[in-house]
Amino acid sequence: MGIRIVFSDLDGTLLTYDKKLSCATRQMLENLTSRGIEFVPCSGRALSGLPKELLELPCCHYAVCSNGAAISESKTDRKLFQSYMGRDRALALWKRVKGLDVSFDIFAGGKIWSERRAYERLDSYGIDEQTLKSVKGCRTPTERTPEETLAWLSGRGEDVERVTLFWKTEEGRDAVIAAVAADPTLAWTNSVPHDIEVMDASVNKGAALIWL
């Protein structure tokens, strides 16, 4: 039957260190198009954080986002699959960590909502320059607290895909991990130094790929 579909992670895999497509990668993707092979980007990012030039490729019709919590049509943002963390578990986690020096970024509706106070301090969480540029570029700062944002999203009918927390110290990291572990229906992973990405325990990119 030959190859019908190609999946790839983005950061540290498909994209260069400065989060761009190399000339060689562009050529490879053009070759997939000419051969009628589907390309599916798989990322911990929200859909709005994926490179537009990638989503607009003729060979790209689907995207696995939020570490597998959502599969969307890349051209329309129509959700095909979702396994969300949900507002209630996100709110409960926020209440367990709100006394810590951490950020609390909420993935919902294909976007990432970040309290402005934490957003403006992201450079203090030990993130390298290129990653920081990408992280800030993907987020929408808001004056609302995480609790207020969760209520606002609920009023709009938008559920929580997952959350990301950035931490400063090892003690802060351990406290966040303990807060996540307090709910056995949640799981965590990380993709860059000083971050913890929290989602439903059933969610991972591999499961999303099998579904697709």
N, C-alpha and C positions, 0 to 999 in steps of 0.2 A: 504493500500500500504506500510505502514511502512516508516521509515526514509530512504531517498535516498541520501541526501546531507547535510553536516554540514559546516557552515561558522563560522569563528572566527576572531576577531581582534587579533593582536599580542602583542604589547607593553602594559603592564598593564593588560593583559587578558590571552592569551595563554602562554606567556613567563614569566619567573621568573623576579625578580627585576634586576638580572644581565644579562638579555636578553638571557636566555637559556631555553631549554626544560627540565622540571622536569621528573623524572622517571615515575611518575603517568601519566603525559601527553603523554609520549612516549607509554606507555601501552595502553592508550585510543586510540591513533592513530593507533596502531597495531590492536586493536580490530575493528576499522572502516574498515581497510584493509580486515580483515578476514570475515567481514560481507558484503563486496562489497559496502560500503558506501563511496561516494566521500567526500573529505575534501578540502575546499577552504580557504586559508589564505586571509584576507582582511586587507590592511594596507595603511597608508600614505606613506610608503617607496616606493622607486623605486624597480623594480624587482631584480636588482643586490644587493639590501640591505636585501632581505629576506634570512633567514637561508637556506643554501644549503641542510642540512639534512632534512628540511621540504619539499622543492621542489622535492627532490628525492624519497619521500615516494610513494609507489605504489598507495595509495589512493588519491594522489594529482596530478591532471592534469591541474588545472587552478589556476590563482592567480589574485586577484583584487588589483591593485597597485595605487599609487599616489592619494589616497582618492577616488578612483572610476573613475579616468580619463582614466584608461587603464585596460583592462582585457587581460591576456596573457595565452598561453599554458605554463605551468610551465617547461616542459621538453625541449621545442624548442624555447621559446620566441616569437612565432608567435602571433601577435596581433589579437584578435578576436573583440575587441570593443575599441573605443577611442573617447573621448570628450575633446579635448585639449584646454589649455589656448591659445596656439599659440605664435609665435614669436612677432607679432606686438603688442599685448597687453602686453606681458612680457617686451618688449623694452620700451613701453610707461610708464609702471609702474616703471621701472628702472630709467628713466629720472626724475620721480617725487620724487624718494627717494634717489638718489645717493649722495645728500648732507648730508644725515643723517648718524649717526654712527650705521649702520646695515649691516648684511651680506645679500647676494642675491644669494641663491643657486638654480640652474636651473636643473629641472628634465627633461631629454630628452634621448631617446634611451635606456630606462631602467637603466640609470645611473644618478648620481647627480654631477653636475659640480660646483665647488666652487673656487672663486678667491683665490689664495694662501694667499694673504695678510689677507683676512678675515678668511680663514681656520685656519691660525696659531694663530688667536686671538679668536677662539671660546670659549676658557676657560674664557674669560672675559665677557661673556654674561649671567652669572648667571645660567649655566647649571650644574646639579649635575654630579658627577664623572662617574657613570654608564651610564647615558644618553649621556654624552660627548664622552665616549669611543665608544658607538654605532653610534652616529652622525658622528664622524670623520671616523669611519671604513666604513661607507656607502658612503662617498664622495670621489670624484676624484679631487684633487687640480690642478689648472691650473694657468699659469702665465698670461693668458688673463683676461682682465676686463670682467664684465658681458656683456657689449655691444659687445665686440669682440667675446666672446663665442657664443652669439646669432647669430652673422653673420657667424661664423665658422660652427655652427650646421646647419644653413640654407643651407650653401654650401654643406653639407653632406646629405641634404635631411631629416634631423631629426627635427621634430617639438617639441615644448615645451609642456610638459604635465602639469606642474604647477611649482610654485616657493615657496621657504620658506625663510623667513627673520627672523633673530634673532636680538633682540633689547636689549638695556641696561637699559634705563630709561623709566618711565611711559610716559614722554613727547615724547620719541622716538616711543613708542608703539602707542600712540594716533596719531602721525604724519603718521605712516605707515597705520593705519586703515583709516585715512582720504584720503591717497593716493589711497588706494584700492577702497574706496567708490566713488571716482571721476569717476570710470568706473562702471556703474550699471550692466554690463554684467559679472562682477567678484564677487566672494564671498570669504570669509576667514573663517578659523577655527584655532584651535590650539590643540596640543596634549601634549606638554611639556611646562614648564614655559619659558617665554621669546621667544616663537616662534610664528610666524603668517604664516599660510599655505594658499596660494592664488591659486585659480583655477577658471575655468569657473563656472558661477552661477548655471548651471544645474547639476553640478557634486556632487555626494555624494556616499558613499558606498552602501547605501540602493538601490539607483537607479541602480547601477551596479549589485547588487545581483538579482534584479528583472529581468534585462536583461538576466543574465546568467541562 
